[in-house]
Amino acid sequence: MGVKDAAGLLQSSLVIFLGSESNVLIHGLIKPMNVYLGKNEPSELKARLYMATGIALSLFFLLIIRLWFLQVFKGKEFKELSDNNRVRLVRTTAPRGLLLDRTDKVIVGNRPAFNLAVIPEDVKDWEKIKKIIPHIVHITEDDIEESLNKAQGRPPFQAIKVKEDLTWEEIAIIETFRIDMPGIVIEIEPRRVYSFGDMASHIIGYLGEIDDQQIKKLKKVNYMLGDFIGKYGIEYQWERYLRGINGGRQIEVDAIGREIKLLKKITPTQGYNIHLTIDLDTQLAANKAMKDKVGAVIAIDPQSGKILAAVSNPSFDPNLFAAGIDKKQWNNLISNPFHVMETKTIQGQYPPASTFKVITAAAALEEGVITPSTKIYAGGSFWFGNKEFRDWKAGGHGIIDVHRAIVESSDTFFYQVGLKVGIDRLAYYAKGFGLGRKTGIQLTNEKPGLVPSSSWKKETQGAPWYEGETISVAVGQGYLIATPLQMLNAYAAIANSGRLYLPQIVNRVETPQGQVIWRFMPQEIGRIPISPATIKIVKDALKGVVNEDGGTGWPARVPGIEVAGKTGTAQVMKLKENTSRKKPKDTPYEQRDHAWFIGFAPAENPEIAVAVLVEHGGFGAEAAAPVAREVIKAYLKPKLQTNMLKTYGIKTIDNAITEEPDTND
């Protein structure tokens, strides 16, 4: 084939590929080659010229392919990017539902917060932006880099928050210089507000920024990086109700990303409101009474199982989490030696001490080990084998029956009765009162406690049970442990004549328009295994604890109303190293006994039951009973004021004085 033939073939091929319209252009390219490459030209020159022409044509073909790729294959994507330069979709975060108390007082709400954000695609000069922002909002360049790195993989033109909850001064400065900072925007979003700080933080819980694992787990719920989600407590357990439906705005922006026109808007829908069973005034009173104490207070309606107050102290302010807690603050919380993040009402497990004596008494009465008239000598100590088990009262209590044994909280009486009942029968009744298992309250990480038995010890420790260990369990010590809520539920069952209710913290769920989505109905989960006659004996004794001479619970007295209850002093040291006769101030803090009081009021028709546990508080009468008194007074205040006015002509209960007997337990 000659040169002219080859040129002709090349021309035909280009026309086929590029179209007939390019024939003139191609002919102009090939014809000079045919003229120039005559038969007499050197073959080496012809080869070089063909090679150069081939390279040029190859580059031309690559350019055509690239144009096709950009126009056809990537055309839709580039069109969206182009549109986003002018028209953008901005997501509008929905406010979370409100949390209200039983009387519809708002406990947790929302407020608008102004956040500084950056849209990387609009930024013209990153170095300039990174140097300017720290001088405006007091963050570092490293903070900016961290925010950008966390947002990798986000959709194009989605704003990245770099500083939350700006002050008015910061907002003013940003708006003033915003024209010189393309890509910088101020976003408005609802911020959670915990108006009462740490008042009920362990029940309410807190929010936290969602992580990758949660996004994958909740991929059907439309969460995005940067969203806040319930991490603990009510905020976590009821997240699907509290979280609203996000909206959006379609806006037109100028060259530096500023909004110039609203094209379309979808209004976000607020989350459902949750009405708690908590009574705000009672909760505040419990919180105040536990100030400077470590421990827990929990109150319940014994006729329904509704939680009226719940305090775990020390506490934390959930407002710290609302904007994203920093590492230093978090480390301070989790390293606190008093276990700030532990919900002591349902996670703290303690020996119930003398508050357990009513269960020992009930078991003994039901099993016929004793009768209401049985009298036993309760001295200052009880010897079993070669070991001495002492009473809290040095001189003992003399010859007493079960009523006085509960009223005076005699240890030596119950040492002897517990031995006669035996560990396995004690375990049966303890479990019948709801101990040794979770109550079922819908809160995070409830603990089950422990009710020991001979079979339990054999299975877990491979050792037999010793009767000396029964002595400890009979007075609520040894292996026996329970949470404040478990003990409270047991006493609430005594108060209501035998019914164990499922503890509940949420009363109802409503839409923002007031439509009820869900409502709590009292749920009975069991009956304590004792007769009405035994319940009456125990109940009368509990009234005596607070109201009779020699009763250990006198500090829980409330003028104008009858309170029933039981004190307890849980020993931290082993029973053989009993320190209960020492004053708390004479004992190192970590060795001081835990203080208990559990009671209910009014005694004959109870409306509230309260459990108080003060860690290392010493005697239950001194540290725990006064706290319970304040909680009862707060909840029954209207009734108390009416009773005081009728009986004593006193218009307020706050200054009522109770005579002080001499008791410790």
LINFENQUI-V94961 format. One record per pair of residues at least 24 apart in sequence whose ideal C-beta (glycine too) atoms are under 8 Angstrom apart, sorted by the first residue. I is the first residue (numbers start at 1). J is the second residue. D is the distance in whole Angstrom. If there is no record, write none. Layout:
BEGIN
<<I	J	D> <I	J	D>>
END
This chain:
BEGIN
<<2	39	8> <3	34	7> <3	37	5> <3	38	8> <3	39	8> <3	46	7> <4	34	5> <7	33	6> <7	34	5> <7	37	8> <14	57	8> <18	64	8> <80	156	8> <81	156	6> <84	121	8> <84	156	6> <84	157	5> <85	253	8> <86	252	6> <86	253	7> <87	250	7> <87	251	7> <87	252	5> <87	253	8> <87	263	7> <88	157	6> <88	250	7> <88	251	6> <88	253	6> <89	248	6> <89	249	7> <89	250	6> <90	159	8> <90	248	6> <90	249	5> <90	250	8> <90	251	6> <91	224	8> <91	246	6> <91	247	8> <91	248	5> <92	246	6> <92	247	4> <92	248	6> <92	249	6> <92	266	8> <92	267	8> <92	268	5> <93	189	5> <93	190	6> <93	227	8> <93	246	6> <93	268	7> <94	190	8> <94	243	7> <94	244	3> <94	245	6> <94	246	5> <94	247	7> <94	268	4> <94	269	6> <94	270	6> <94	271	7> <95	190	4> <95	244	6> <95	268	7> <95	270	5> <95	271	7> <96	190	7> <96	192	6> <96	242	5> <96	243	6> <96	244	6> <96	270	8> <96	271	5> <97	241	6> <97	242	4> <97	243	8> <97	244	7> <97	270	6> <97	271	3> <97	272	5> <97	273	5> <97	274	6> <97	512	8> <98	273	5> <98	274	7> <99	204	6> <99	234	6> <99	273	8> <99	274	5> <99	276	6> <100	273	6> <100	274	7> <100	275	5> <100	276	7> <101	275	8> <101	276	6> <101	278	5> <101	279	6> <101	280	4> <101	283	7> <102	275	7> <102	276	7> <102	277	6> <102	278	6> <102	279	5> <102	306	8> <102	308	8> <102	507	6> <103	279	7> <103	280	7> <104	275	7> <105	280	5> <106	195	7> <107	194	8> <107	195	7> <107	196	6> <107	199	8> <107	200	7> <107	204	7> <107	276	7> <107	278	7> <107	280	7> <108	192	7> <108	193	7> <108	194	6> <108	195	7> <108	204	6> <109	192	8> <109	193	5> <109	195	7> <110	190	4> <110	191	7> <110	192	6> <110	193	6> <111	190	7> <111	191	5> <111	193	5> <112	188	6> <112	189	7> <112	190	6> <112	191	7> <113	164	6> <113	165	5> <113	188	7> <113	189	6> <113	190	7> <113	191	4> <113	323	8> <114	165	7> <114	166	5> <114	171	6> <114	186	6> <114	187	7> <114	188	6> <115	161	5> <115	163	7> <115	164	5> <115	165	7> <115	166	7> <115	186	7> <115	187	5> <115	188	8> <115	189	6> <116	161	7> <116	162	6> <116	163	4> <116	164	8> <116	166	6> <116	170	7> <116	174	7> <116	184	7> <116	185	8> <116	186	6> <117	159	4> <117	160	6> <117	161	5> <117	162	7> <117	184	8> <117	185	5> <117	186	7> <117	187	5> <118	144	8> <118	148	8> <118	159	7> <118	160	5> <118	162	6> <118	183	5> <118	184	6> <118	185	7> <119	157	6> <119	158	8> <119	159	5> <119	160	8> <119	183	5> <119	185	6> <119	257	6> <120	148	7> <120	160	7> <120	183	7> <121	156	6> <121	157	5> <121	183	7> <122	157	8> <122	182	5> <122	183	4> <122	256	7> <122	257	4> <123	182	6> <123	183	4> <124	182	5> <124	183	7> <128	181	8> <129	181	6> <129	183	7> <129	184	7> <132	177	7> <132	181	6> <133	162	7> <133	163	8> <133	184	8> <136	170	6> <136	173	5> <136	174	6> <136	177	8> <137	162	8> <137	163	5> <137	166	7> <137	170	5> <137	174	8> <139	163	5> <150	225	7> <151	225	6> <151	226	7> <153	225	8> <154	224	8> <154	225	6> <159	185	6> <159	187	6> <160	226	8> <161	187	7> <161	226	6> <164	323	5> <164	324	7> <165	191	7> <165	323	5> <178	258	7> <179	256	7> <182	255	8> <182	256	4> <182	257	6> <183	256	8> <183	257	6> <185	257	7> <191	322	6> <191	323	7> <192	228	7> <192	318	8> <192	319	8> <192	322	4> <193	319	7> <193	322	7> <194	317	7> <194	318	5> <194	319	5> <194	322	7> <196	280	8> <196	284	7> <197	317	5> <197	319	7> <198	287	8> <198	315	4> <198	316	6> <198	317	5> <198	318	8> <199	283	6> <199	284	6> <199	287	5> <199	311	8> <199	315	8> <200	278	7> <200	283	6> <200	287	8> <200	310	7> <200	311	7> <201	233	8> <201	315	5> <201	316	5> <201	317	7> <201	318	5> <202	233	7> <202	310	7> <202	311	8> <202	312	4> <202	315	6> <202	343	4> <202	344	8> <202	345	7> <203	233	6> <203	234	6> <203	276	8> <203	278	7> <203	307	8> <203	310	5> <203	343	8> <203	443	7> <203	505	6> <204	233	5> <204	234	5> <204	235	6> <204	318	6> <205	230	6> <205	231	7> <205	232	4> <205	233	2> <205	234	5> <205	235	4> <205	236	5> <205	237	8> <205	318	7> <205	444	8> <206	230	8> <206	231	6> <206	232	6> <206	233	7> <206	235	6> <206	316	8> <206	318	4> <206	320	8> <206	321	4> <206	322	8> <207	231	6> <207	235	6> <207	318	8> <207	321	6> <207	322	6> <208	321	6> <208	324	8> <208	325	8> <209	324	6> <222	246	7> <228	322	8> <228	324	8> <231	321	7> <232	444	6> <233	343	8> <233	443	6> <233	444	6> <234	274	7> <234	276	7> <234	443	8> <234	505	7> <234	506	7> <235	318	8> <236	444	6> <237	442	5> <237	443	7> <237	444	7> <238	274	6> <238	506	7> <238	509	8> <241	271	7> <241	272	4> <241	274	6> <241	509	5> <241	517	7> <241	518	8> <242	271	5> <242	272	7> <242	274	7> <243	271	5> <244	268	6> <244	269	5> <244	270	5> <244	271	4> <245	269	4> <269	512	8> <270	512	5> <272	509	5> <272	510	6> <272	511	6> <272	512	7> <272	517	6> <273	509	7> <273	510	5> <273	511	8> <273	512	6> <274	506	6> <274	508	8> <274	509	6> <275	506	7> <275	507	5> <275	508	5> <275	509	7> <275	510	7> <276	505	6> <276	506	6> <276	507	6> <277	301	8> <277	306	4> <277	307	5> <277	308	7> <277	504	6> <277	505	6> <277	506	7> <277	507	5> <277	520	7> <278	307	7> <278	308	7> <278	309	6> <278	310	7> <278	505	7> <279	308	5> <279	309	6> <279	634	8> <279	635	6> <281	634	5> <281	635	8> <281	637	7> <282	308	5> <282	309	4> <282	608	8> <282	631	6> <282	634	5> <282	635	4> <283	308	8> <283	309	4> <283	310	8> <283	311	7> <284	634	7> <285	309	8> <285	630	5> <285	631	6> <285	633	7> <285	634	3> <285	635	8> <286	310	8> <286	311	5> <286	627	7> <286	630	7> <286	631	5> <286	634	8> <287	311	5> <287	313	8> <288	630	7> <289	626	7> <289	627	4> <289	630	4> <289	631	7> <290	614	8> <290	627	6> <293	614	5> <293	615	8> <293	617	7> <293	623	7> <293	627	8> <294	338	5> <294	614	7> <294	615	4> <294	616	7> <295	344	6> <295	348	8> <295	594	8> <295	595	8> <295	612	7> <295	613	5> <295	614	4> <295	615	5> <295	617	7> <296	344	4> <296	345	5> <296	348	6> <296	484	5> <296	611	8> <296	612	7> <296	613	5> <297	345	8> <297	484	8> <297	610	7> <297	611	7> <297	612	5> <297	613	8> <297	627	6> <297	628	8> <297	631	6> <298	345	4> <298	484	5> <298	485	6> <298	488	6> <298	610	7> <298	611	5> <299	488	8> <299	608	6> <299	609	7> <299	610	5> <299	611	8> <299	631	6> <299	635	7> <300	488	6> <300	489	7> <300	492	5> <300	503	6> <300	608	7> <300	609	5> <301	607	7> <301	608	7> <301	609	8> <302	491	8> <302	492	4> <302	493	8> <302	495	4> <302	496	5> <302	501	8> <302	600	6> <302	606	5> <302	607	8> <302	608	7> <302	609	5> <303	496	6> <303	522	8> <303	606	7> <303	607	7> <304	501	6> <304	504	8> <304	522	4> <305	489	8> <305	492	8> <305	501	3> <305	502	5> <305	503	5> <305	504	5> <305	522	6> <305	523	7> <306	503	8> <306	504	6> <306	507	7> <306	520	7> <306	522	8> <307	441	7> <307	503	6> <307	504	7> <307	505	5> <308	608	6> <308	635	6> <309	610	8> <309	631	6> <309	635	8> <310	345	5> <310	505	8> <311	345	8> <312	342	7> <312	343	5> <312	344	4> <312	345	5> <312	348	8> <313	344	8> <314	338	5> <314	340	5> <315	340	7> <316	340	5> <316	341	7> <338	615	8> <343	443	7> <343	444	7> <343	445	7> <344	484	7> <344	613	7> <344	615	8> <345	483	7> <345	484	5> <345	485	5> <346	439	8> <346	441	6> <346	443	6> <346	445	8> <346	446	4> <346	447	7> <346	483	6> <346	484	8> <346	485	5> <347	445	6> <347	446	7> <347	447	5> <347	483	7> <348	447	8> <348	483	6> <348	484	7> <348	613	7> <348	615	8> <349	447	5> <349	449	6> <349	450	7> <349	481	4> <349	482	7> <349	483	6> <350	481	6> <350	482	7> <350	483	8> <350	484	8> <350	570	6> <350	594	6> <350	596	8> <350	613	6> <350	615	8> <351	476	6> <351	477	5> <351	478	7> <351	480	6> <351	481	6> <351	570	4> <351	571	7> <351	594	7> <352	476	4> <352	480	7> <352	481	8> <352	482	5> <352	487	5> <352	568	6> <352	570	7> <352	596	7> <353	475	7> <353	476	4> <353	477	7> <353	568	4> <353	569	6> <353	570	4> <353	571	7> <353	593	8> <353	594	7> <353	596	6> <353	620	7> <354	409	5> <354	411	8> <354	475	6> <354	476	6> <354	552	8> <354	566	6> <354	567	6> <354	568	4> <354	569	7> <354	596	7> <354	620	7> <354	665	6> <355	476	6> <355	487	6> <355	491	8> <355	566	5> <355	567	8> <355	568	4> <355	596	5> <355	597	8> <355	598	5> <356	430	8> <356	473	8> <356	474	8> <356	475	7> <356	476	3> <356	480	7> <356	568	8> <357	405	8> <357	406	6> <357	409	7> <357	414	5> <357	474	8> <357	475	6> <357	476	7> <357	566	7> <358	406	6> <358	491	8> <358	494	7> <358	538	5> <358	541	7> <358	542	7> <358	566	6> <359	426	8> <359	429	6> <359	430	6> <359	433	6> <359	435	8> <359	490	7> <360	414	5> <360	417	6> <360	418	5> <360	421	7> <360	426	6> <360	474	5> <360	475	7> <361	402	5> <361	405	7> <361	406	6> <361	414	8> <361	417	7> <361	537	8> <361	538	6> <361	541	7> <362	429	6> <362	528	8> <362	530	5> <362	534	5> <362	535	8> <362	538	6> <363	421	5> <363	425	6> <363	426	6> <363	428	8> <363	429	4> <364	402	7> <364	417	5> <364	420	7> <364	421	5> <365	402	7> <365	530	7> <365	534	5> <365	537	6> <366	429	7> <366	529	7> <366	530	5> <366	531	7> <366	534	6> <367	421	6> <367	425	6> <369	417	7> <369	420	5> <369	421	5> <370	402	6> <370	417	6> <370	420	8> <372	401	7> <372	402	6> <372	403	7> <372	537	6> <373	401	6> <374	401	6> <374	402	7> <375	399	5> <375	400	6> <375	401	5> <376	400	7> <376	401	8> <376	405	8> <376	413	5> <376	416	6> <376	417	7> <378	405	7> <378	410	4> <378	411	8> <378	412	4> <378	413	4> <378	416	8> <379	412	6> <380	412	7> <381	412	7> <382	411	8> <382	412	4> <382	415	5> <382	416	7> <382	471	8> <384	415	7> <384	419	8> <384	467	7> <384	468	6> <384	471	6> <385	468	7> <387	468	6> <387	576	6> <388	576	8> <389	415	5> <389	471	6> <389	575	7> <389	578	8> <390	578	5> <390	580	8> <390	581	7> <392	569	7> <392	580	5> <392	581	7> <392	664	6> <392	665	5> <393	664	8> <394	581	6> <402	537	7> <402	541	7> <403	537	7> <403	540	7> <403	541	5> <403	544	6> <404	544	8> <404	550	8> <406	538	7> <406	541	4> <406	542	7> <406	544	7> <406	545	6> <406	566	7> <407	541	6> <407	544	4> <407	545	5> <407	548	5> <407	550	6> <407	551	5> <407	552	8> <408	550	5> <408	551	7> <408	552	7> <409	545	7> <409	552	5> <409	566	7> <409	567	6> <409	568	8> <409	665	4> <411	475	5> <414	474	5> <414	475	5> <415	471	5> <415	474	6> <415	475	7> <417	474	7> <418	470	6> <418	471	6> <418	473	7> <418	474	2> <418	475	7> <419	467	6> <419	470	6> <419	471	6> <419	474	7> <421	474	7> <422	470	7> <423	452	7> <423	453	6> <423	454	6> <423	465	6> <423	469	7> <423	470	5> <423	473	6> <424	453	5> <424	454	6> <424	455	8> <426	470	7> <426	473	6> <426	474	7> <427	451	5> <427	452	7> <427	453	4> <427	456	8> <428	529	7> <429	529	6> <429	530	7> <430	480	7> <432	526	8> <432	528	6> <432	529	4> <432	530	8> <433	490	4> <433	493	7> <433	500	8> <433	528	5> <434	486	6> <434	489	5> <434	490	6> <434	493	7> <434	500	5> <434	525	8> <434	526	7> <434	528	8> <435	480	8> <435	482	5> <435	486	5> <435	487	8> <435	490	7> <436	482	8> <439	485	6> <439	486	6> <439	489	6> <439	502	7> <439	503	5> <440	502	5> <440	503	7> <440	525	7> <441	485	7> <441	502	7> <441	503	4> <441	504	7> <441	505	7> <442	504	7> <442	505	7> <442	506	7> <443	505	7> <446	483	7> <446	485	8> <447	483	6> <449	481	5> <449	482	4> <449	483	6> <449	486	5> <450	479	6> <450	480	7> <450	481	5> <450	482	8> <451	480	6> <452	478	7> <452	479	4> <452	480	6> <471	575	8> <472	575	5> <476	568	7> <476	570	7> <477	570	7> <477	571	6> <477	575	6> <478	575	7> <484	611	5> <484	612	8> <484	613	5> <485	611	7> <487	596	8> <487	598	6> <487	611	5> <488	598	6> <488	609	6> <488	610	7> <488	611	4> <490	528	7> <491	565	8> <491	566	8> <491	598	5> <491	599	7> <491	600	6> <491	609	6> <491	611	7> <492	600	7> <492	606	8> <492	609	4> <493	527	8> <493	528	5> <494	528	7> <494	535	6> <494	538	6> <494	539	6> <494	542	7> <494	600	8> <495	539	8> <495	564	8> <495	600	4> <495	606	4> <495	609	5> <496	606	7> <497	532	7> <497	535	6> <498	527	5> <498	528	5> <498	530	7> <498	532	7> <498	535	6> <499	524	5> <499	526	8> <499	527	6> <500	524	7> <500	525	5> <500	526	4> <500	527	7> <500	528	7> <501	525	7> <539	564	6> <539	603	7> <542	566	6> <542	599	7> <542	600	8> <542	603	8> <543	603	5> <545	599	8> <546	599	7> <549	661	7> <550	661	7> <550	663	7> <551	661	7> <551	663	7> <552	620	7> <552	621	5> <552	663	5> <552	664	7> <552	665	4> <553	597	7> <553	599	7> <553	620	8> <553	621	6> <553	625	6> <554	621	7> <554	625	8> <554	658	7> <554	659	8> <554	660	7> <554	661	5> <554	663	7> <555	621	6> <555	622	7> <555	625	4> <555	626	5> <555	629	6> <555	658	7> <555	660	8> <556	597	6> <556	599	6> <556	625	4> <556	626	7> <556	628	5> <556	629	5> <556	632	8> <557	629	7> <557	658	5> <558	601	7> <558	629	6> <558	632	6> <558	633	6> <558	636	8> <558	640	7> <558	653	7> <558	656	8> <559	640	8> <559	644	7> <559	648	7> <559	650	8> <559	653	7> <559	656	4> <559	658	7> <560	640	5> <560	643	4> <560	644	4> <560	647	6> <560	648	7> <560	653	7> <560	656	8> <561	601	6> <561	602	5> <561	632	8> <561	636	6> <561	639	7> <561	640	6> <561	643	6> <562	601	7> <562	602	6> <562	603	4> <562	604	7> <563	599	6> <563	600	8> <563	601	4> <563	602	8> <563	603	6> <563	629	8> <563	632	6> <564	599	6> <564	600	6> <564	601	7> <564	603	4> <564	606	8> <565	597	6> <565	598	6> <565	599	2> <565	600	7> <565	610	8> <565	625	7> <565	628	7> <566	596	8> <566	597	7> <566	598	6> <566	599	7> <567	595	8> <567	596	6> <567	597	5> <567	619	7> <567	620	3> <567	621	5> <567	624	7> <567	625	6> <567	663	8> <567	665	5> <568	595	7> <568	596	3> <568	597	7> <568	598	8> <568	620	5> <568	624	8> <568	665	7> <569	593	5> <569	594	7> <569	595	6> <569	596	7> <569	618	7> <569	619	5> <569	620	5> <569	664	7> <569	665	5> <570	594	4> <570	595	8> <570	596	6> <572	616	7> <580	664	8> <580	665	8> <583	618	8> <584	616	8> <584	617	7> <584	618	3> <584	619	7> <584	622	8> <584	623	8> <587	618	8> <589	616	5> <590	616	7> <591	616	8> <592	616	4> <592	617	7> <592	618	5> <593	617	8> <593	618	6> <593	619	7> <595	619	6> <595	620	4> <595	622	7> <595	623	4> <595	624	4> <596	620	5> <596	624	6> <597	621	8> <597	624	4> <597	625	4> <597	627	7> <597	628	5> <598	628	8> <599	628	6> <599	632	8> <601	632	5> <601	636	6> <602	636	8> <602	639	8> <607	635	7> <607	636	7> <608	632	6> <608	635	5> <608	636	7> <619	664	5> <619	665	6> <620	665	6> <621	663	5> <621	664	6> <621	665	6> <622	664	8>>
END
